[in-house]
Amino acid sequence: MATRASGRSTREAIHAAASRLFRERGYARTPVRDIAALAEVNPALVIRYFGSKEELFLETMRLTIDDEPLLDVPIERFGERFVNVVLSSDQDIVDVYLALVRGSGEQRIAERLREVHEDSLVAPLRTRLSRVDTAGCADPADADLRARMAAAVVGGLLYSVWVAGDHTLARQRDALVRRYGAIVQDIITPGG
């Protein structure tokens, strides 16, 4: 006699299956039936627990980058540290980022990608610049703009390495950290 799974374990199984498949295949190539099959549940339960495939995607594809290492470095070395931290992201972060990019044709997924950009790239820069700016080291009026410009530079690097899969570029990690770090540094501390 088979035991019936609890609602919580069913939800967790669906969540785990969806997380795995969305990371491997992306949003468009992951049917609800495949998620249900991997979770060993009826496809109707996927919708019952999460409302829609899109809601399940948004629930499972969350991304945060630890910004703690960015707060204790002297501002003069911040550019290199920022590039190094982002390039040091573990595979889980890369997979979520790629899933979000691939699914960004859907409006709500595109919104999540913008949130990730704002929360993981712009906000840590703005926070760090605000700490410096209040000490009178730079113009606080343009801290947000400088943060956005530096995030755009790093975002372009991530696109090349993670999305386009430029392995030749990715193998030059030390050069990337040094050169992109210098570009970011020039943006966040102009003339410094």
Secondary structure as UniProt FT lines:
FT   HELIX           7..25
FT   TURN            28..29
FT   HELIX           32..39
FT   HELIX           43..50
FT   HELIX           53..60
FT   HELIX           68..70
FT   HELIX           75..77
FT   HELIX           78..87
FT   HELIX           91..102
FT   TURN            103..105
FT   HELIX           107..116
FT   HELIX           117..122
FT   HELIX           123..134
FT   TURN            135..136
FT   HELIX           140..142
FT   HELIX           143..158
FT   HELIX           159..163
FT   HELIX           167..170
FT   TURN            171..172
FT   HELIX           173..188
FT   TURN            190..191
//
